């Protein structure tokens, strides 16, 4: 029968399509990972991977085996999670996934809360985009996610809302809208709105807002991998952009070449919360964690969802 280490090695290769990257992802050496995959192929009596000099190709049978392996590993994770939760709450490892447009602005409060209230919790933080986080949650690689709700994805999630926050328009200081308040949404119609690159949920939310008011949704040819780069593009006069309220102070505090514009009510925005696997043995812990987080985040420019 295949071993757990063999299944972990093979699913890592199937995900990364690269032996070195897969080995780094699961914390092992490349020779050990290659040996585990070869041993799995020998046990099953089938070729799962085509090895070439430039890339790794998963065979059609290998793709099906990888799906089975992910489910097996997720079940094993659920088993250990249930035992750990029953043994002692808020102890042991907890793998928290966070989207990049939340992590820099909420993690300080999250980490202070964990240190003060849950000293025996071994917190591991994974900053990834939403699709990767949802895949990690479904596979058991991650335990709970901090992201924009609804989480979406193909696998069901249990969403726990934390707060709502408004979007703020950021412009160069000489822009005609700079510093204004109560600006209607349709003011975006004539603006060149800069967007994050594909894969960020904030990009999708900005595009949805543009479509709602009938604005051009092409977003131009300029793309940024993160909000820090995006605001620097605005400071350089390449356009305007939308920032979540929690990011405004951090991102605009780095330069005097930015001005904030607030929208008239109801302002566009997003809901942030936790997402977990339905039926998780640690559901009660996650509910308590969410309640503590709401209290810790009240100092931010958000509206807490009780």
Secondary structure, DSSP 8 states (H G I E B T S, - for coil): ---HHHHHHHHHHHHHS-HHHHHHHHT--HHHHHHHHHHHHHHHTS--EEE-SS-EEE-HHHHHHHHHHHHHHHHHHHHHHHHHHHH-TT-EEEEEEE-HHHHHHHHHHHHHHHHHH-TTEEEEEEE--HHHHHHHHHHTS-SEEEEEES--SSS--EEEEEEEEEEEEEE-TTSTTTT--SB-GGGGGGS-B-EE-TT-HHHHHHHHHHHHHT---S--S-EESSHHHHHHHHHTTS-BEEEEHHHHHHHHTT-SS-EEE-B-SS--EEEEEEEE-TT-TTHHHHHHHHHHHHHHTTTSSSEE--
